[in-house]
Amino acid sequence: MRVLVTGGAGFLGRWAVKALLDRGDEVTVLDDLSNGSEANLAEFPGRVRLVRGDVTDPAAVVDASRCHIDTARLELIGRMRSPGGYIRTRDAFEIRRLDFAEWQAAQAKR
């Protein structure tokens, strides 16, 4: 399965990426590295595609989703320091995914 892990370069996300790779999935990570680090993905050279960007940025979401027709979203929450910020970010991400799906559908009709 092709999986998009948002926040996959963080401490918890890194473990999710490992579990998905061990299961045989193809993994893309979308992370702005504000709380994560490329070092958390260093043990997976050539096995993970890292897209640096924010889930609220339409271009980053399109880039991360471009090769993932069956994009799944894995959501892990450690400590929620800002529930309101989390909800706004999650909602913005979902809107971008829907926009991208509409764009893909329009491209397929051409």
C-alpha positions as CSV (number, residue, x, y, z in Angstrom):
1,M,0.0,0.0,0.0
2,R,1.1,3.6,-0.6
3,V,1.0,5.6,2.6
4,L,1.4,9.3,3.3
5,V,2.5,10.0,6.8
6,T,2.1,13.6,8.0
7,G,4.6,14.5,10.6
8,G,6.6,11.4,9.9
9,A,9.9,12.9,10.8
10,G,8.9,13.4,14.4
11,F,9.6,11.1,17.2
12,L,6.3,9.2,17.0
13,G,6.0,9.5,13.2
14,R,9.4,7.8,12.8
15,W,8.1,4.7,14.6
16,A,5.0,4.7,12.4
17,V,7.2,5.0,9.3
18,K,9.3,2.0,10.5
19,A,6.2,-0.1,11.1
20,L,4.8,0.7,7.7
21,L,8.1,-0.1,6.0
22,D,8.4,-3.3,7.9
23,R,4.9,-4.2,6.7
24,G,6.1,-3.6,3.1
25,D,4.3,-0.3,2.4
26,E,5.7,2.5,0.2
27,V,6.0,5.5,2.4
28,T,6.1,9.3,1.7
29,V,6.5,11.6,4.7
30,L,5.1,15.2,4.6
31,D,6.8,17.2,7.4
32,D,7.8,20.8,7.9
33,L,10.5,19.7,10.3
34,S,9.3,22.2,12.9
35,N,9.2,19.4,15.5
36,G,10.9,16.6,13.6
37,S,14.2,16.0,12.0
38,E,15.6,14.2,8.9
39,A,17.8,12.4,11.4
40,N,14.7,10.5,12.5
41,L,14.5,9.0,9.0
42,A,18.2,8.3,8.5
43,E,17.9,4.6,9.1
44,F,15.7,4.3,6.0
45,P,18.0,5.5,3.2
46,G,16.3,5.3,-0.1
47,R,13.2,3.8,1.4
48,V,11.2,6.9,2.3
49,R,10.4,9.9,0.2
50,L,10.5,13.1,2.4
51,V,8.5,16.1,1.2
52,R,9.4,19.2,3.3
53,G,6.3,21.2,3.7
54,D,3.3,22.1,5.8
55,V,0.0,20.3,5.6
56,T,-1.7,23.7,5.2
57,D,0.3,24.4,2.0
58,P,-1.6,23.2,-1.1
59,A,1.6,22.8,-3.1
60,A,3.2,20.6,-0.5
61,V,0.1,18.4,-0.2
62,V,-0.1,18.1,-4.0
63,D,3.7,17.2,-4.2
64,A,3.4,14.6,-1.4
65,S,0.2,13.1,-2.9
66,R,1.2,13.2,-6.6
67,C,2.5,9.7,-6.8
68,H,0.0,8.4,-4.3
69,I,-3.3,7.6,-6.0
70,D,-4.4,5.6,-2.9
71,T,-3.2,8.0,-0.3
72,A,-3.8,6.9,3.3
73,R,-3.3,9.2,6.2
74,L,-1.8,8.0,9.4
75,E,-2.5,10.2,12.4
76,L,-0.5,9.9,15.6
77,I,-1.0,12.3,18.5
78,G,1.5,12.3,21.4
79,R,0.8,15.3,23.5
80,M,-1.6,17.9,22.2
81,R,-0.1,21.3,23.3
82,S,-2.7,23.2,21.2
83,P,-5.9,21.3,20.4
84,G,-7.3,24.3,18.5
85,G,-4.1,24.5,16.4
86,Y,-4.2,20.8,15.8
87,I,-7.9,20.9,14.6
88,R,-7.2,23.9,12.3
89,T,-4.2,22.1,10.8
90,R,-6.1,18.8,10.4
91,D,-9.0,20.6,8.7
92,A,-6.8,22.5,6.4
93,F,-5.0,19.3,5.4
94,E,-8.4,17.6,4.6
95,I,-9.5,20.6,2.5
96,R,-6.2,20.4,0.5
97,R,-6.7,16.6,0.0
98,L,-10.2,17.2,-1.3
99,D,-9.0,20.0,-3.6
100,F,-6.3,17.6,-4.9
101,A,-8.9,14.8,-5.5
102,E,-11.1,17.2,-7.4
103,W,-8.1,18.3,-9.5
104,Q,-7.2,14.7,-10.2
105,A,-10.8,13.9,-11.3
106,A,-10.8,16.8,-13.6
107,Q,-7.5,15.8,-15.1
108,A,-8.8,12.2,-15.7
109,K,-11.8,13.5,-17.7
110,R,-9.5,15.4,-20.1
